[in-house]
Amino acid sequence: MKWIFLLFQSWFFRKKQKLPSTHIPLKIGHRGACGHSPENTMASFKKALEYQVDFIEIDIHLSFDGQIVVIHDLTLDRTTNGKGRVQDFTYEELSKLDAGSWYSEVFSGERIPLLSTVLDQTLPFSGVLIEIKHPEHYPEIESILAKELKNRLRASHESPKIMVQSFNIASIKKFHMLLPEVPVGILFKHTPAGISNRSLLKYSQFASFINPKKTMVNERLIRKIHTYGMMAFTWTVNNRKHVHSFEKMKLDGITTDFPDYFSLNEKKSGPDA
């Protein structure tokens, strides 16, 4: 894919030339801009686009009738007025739920969107980073996702900016085998032992990026990930000072609930903008 090739090319050029302070990490809006809007809703994605994110990070599950829906939890209880497991409802049933009022009455009537709707409305303006949630509950989710994205790739004149990630290494490896054209990455919760060189070598056979929790990230780990030809992301950075600190590292992507915390936003909002 041309855009991912250009990312790598830019990184290798910087490394070869040892250019300081020219590295600008991807700005990744977590579940949209969920510090300002109800997560994983079209309102949140539109807000993220206002902050000119490079990628919008979303979470996917399967409905009872096999539709890919965008929601974070296994259950509906926290972010909608419904109760029970997502997978026990058809999309028609899910689409009637209110997914915004829990955050604020201002967002009353926001719905659980289909993946296809999110892609249609965001890809012209930003990339989309898809997280496969709890794939152990959905044996066919990798195949269904691969089919959905393959059809989109075929229909597109230009390769859309799509990446896929998961904490489940077996799932992300399976997806990569089904659709190697789409870059994939591995998420990591905090692991005191870190990520070994042996593991990074193994992951580099199929992964384009590693995405560890912010508490794991330091310059040494970033260098290790880069050594194996992968990009280094981190999640979820919601402190303004921490965002600025991570921006100064050689990270390739930073996920945040507050895309407006990036330095670039502050410069644009200044008197000379």
N, C-alpha and C positions, 0 to 999 in steps of 0.2 A: 504494500500500500504506500502510495507516494508520500502522504503526510507523515507516516511513522518513520519512513526512511529519512525524511528531512530532519526529523527530531534527532535521530541517531547521528546523522551526518553533522548536524550543528554541534552536538555534544562532543564527538570525536575531534572536530576541528578545534574546539575550545581547549580540549585536553592537549592536543598536539602543540598548539600555539601558546599554551599556559596563560591564556587571557584571564586576568582577574576581573571580578565584579561585573562580568557581562552576562552571567547566567541568570535568566529569568525563568523561574519555575512556572509550570502550568497552574493556573488558578482554577481549582476544582470546587464547585459549589456542592456541599454535602446535602443530599436530598433536596437539591435546589438551593434556596437560601433560607434554610429552616430556622435561622436565628431571627428571621423577620416574618416568616409565613409558615403555615402548616406544612410539615414535611411531605415530600412525595406527592404534591398536588400541582395542578397547573399554575396556581397562584404563586407557589414557591419557585417553580421553574421560570416563570416570567420575571419574577423579582431577581433571580440569579442572572438572567439575560440583561437586565438593567445595569448590573454591575460588570457586564462584559466578561463573564467567566469563559475560560477556555473549554472546560468540560462541566457538565452537570452529572453528578453521581446519583444513581437511582438504585432501588432494590426491587427485585422481582420474585413473585410467587406464581403458582398456577391455581386457577379457579377450578371448581368441580368439573366444568366442561372443557378444561384444557386450554383456557385463555391465559396469556401472560399478563398479569396485573402488577401494577406498581404500588407496593406497600412494603413497609419494613418488617413488621412483626408477623409471626405465624398466626396470631389471632387478631380479631378486629377490635377488641375491647379498648385499647389505649387511644387509638387515633380515629375512631369512627363512633357512631351511635349504635353500632351493631355489636353482637356478642358471638363468640365461637371462632372456629378455625377458618381461615381464608379458604382452604381447600374443600370445605364442606358446602360452599355456596357457588352457584352459577354466576357468570359475570353479570347477567341481567339482574340478579339479586344484589350483587355487590355494587352495581352502578347506581342503585337507589339510596345507598347509605350516605350520610353526611360525614365527610372527612375533614371538615374545616372548623366546625363550631367548638370542638374541644380546645382549639388554640385561641380562638376569639370569635365572637358573634359576627365580627366584620367579615369572616370567611365562611359564614353559614352557606351551605349549598355546594361547597367544593366536593368533588367526587373522587373515587378511586379510579385513576385512569388506566387504560390499556397501554401496554408498551408501544404498540403501533401508533397510538395517538401522540404519545410523548415524542417519539422519533419524528413524526410528521411535523410537529410544531416547534421542535428545538433544533434539529439537525441543520436547518439552513443557517442558524446563527451561532451554534456552539457544538462541540463534540458531546457525546454521551458515554459515560462510564457506567456500565451495568454490573451490579453485584448479584450473583446468584445466591439467594438466601436458602439455607437449610435444604440443600439438594437431596439429602437422604429421605425427605418426605415426598419427593417428586422424582421417581425413577426416570422419567422421560424428559425432564426439563431441559437438559442439554440439547437433546435432539430437536425439541420444539423451538428452542431459542435459535439454534443453528439454522433451521429451516426458515424462520422468520427473517433472520439477518441475511441469509443467502439470497432470498428473493429480493430483498432491498438492495443488496449489492449489485445484483443483475440488472435491476431497474434503474440504477443510478448512473448518470453519465460520468460522475466523479466520485471516487471512493469516499463514502461518508466517514466522518471521524467517530468511530465506535471502538471502545475497548470493553473487555469483560474481565471481572475479577471475582474471587471467592476466597473464603477461609479454607474451603474444602479443596485440597490439592488434587484428589482423585477426580473431582467434578470438573475442575478447570482444565485438567489434562485431557479428560474425555471430550470436553467442548473443543479444545484446540485440535484434537484429532479429526473432529467432524468439520471444523471450519478454520483451517490454519491461516486464512487471510486476515482474520480479526485478531489483533494483539490481545494477549491475556496476561493477567498478573495474579500474584498471590498475596492475600492479606495476612497479617500476623498480629495477634494480640501480644501483650507484653510478655516476652520470654526472657527471664533473667540470664539464661545461658547464651542468648544471642542467636545468630544464624551462622552455622558453620560453613566453612569453605566447601566441604563435601556436599552439603545441601545446596548451596548456591550453584555449584557446578551442575548438579542434577536438575535444578529448576531451570537453568539457562538453556536446557535442551528444548524447552517449549515456551517458557515465559519471557515476555518482553519487559516486565517490570516487577519489582518487589515493593509491597506497600505495608511497612511495619507501623505499629502504633507509635505516636510521637515520643513516648517515654523510652523507646528503644533507640531512637535516632541520634547519631553523632557522626562526626566527620569520618571516623574510621569505618563505620558500617557503610556509609555512603560510598566510600572509596572501594570497599570490598564488592559491593553490588555492581559498581561501574566496571570493576576489573573483569567481571564475568559477562560483560556486554549487555547488562540490563539497566533500565532506568530505576531510579530510587524515588519513591513517593512517600508520603506520610499522611496519617489521619489522627484525630480530627482536631485541628489547631484553632481554638476559639478565644485565645487571649491575644489582644492586639500586639503587645510587645513580643510574644512568642512567634506570631506570624512574621513580624519583621526580622526576628533572629533567624528563623528558618529560611527566609528569603535570601539571607546572606550566605547560606550554605550552598553546596552544589547539588541540592535537591532538584529533581526534575518535575515534581508536582506536589502541591500542598492542598489538602482537603480541609475545608472549613465551613462552618455554619454561617459565617459572616464574610462573604467575599469582599465587602466594602472595607475590610481591615487591611487589605493589601496596599502597599505603598503607592502603587500606580493609581488607585482610586483617589488617594489623598492629594496627589499631584494634580489630577484632573479637576478636583473640586476646589482648587485654590483660586486666588484672585486673577491669575494669569491664564486660567483654563479657557 
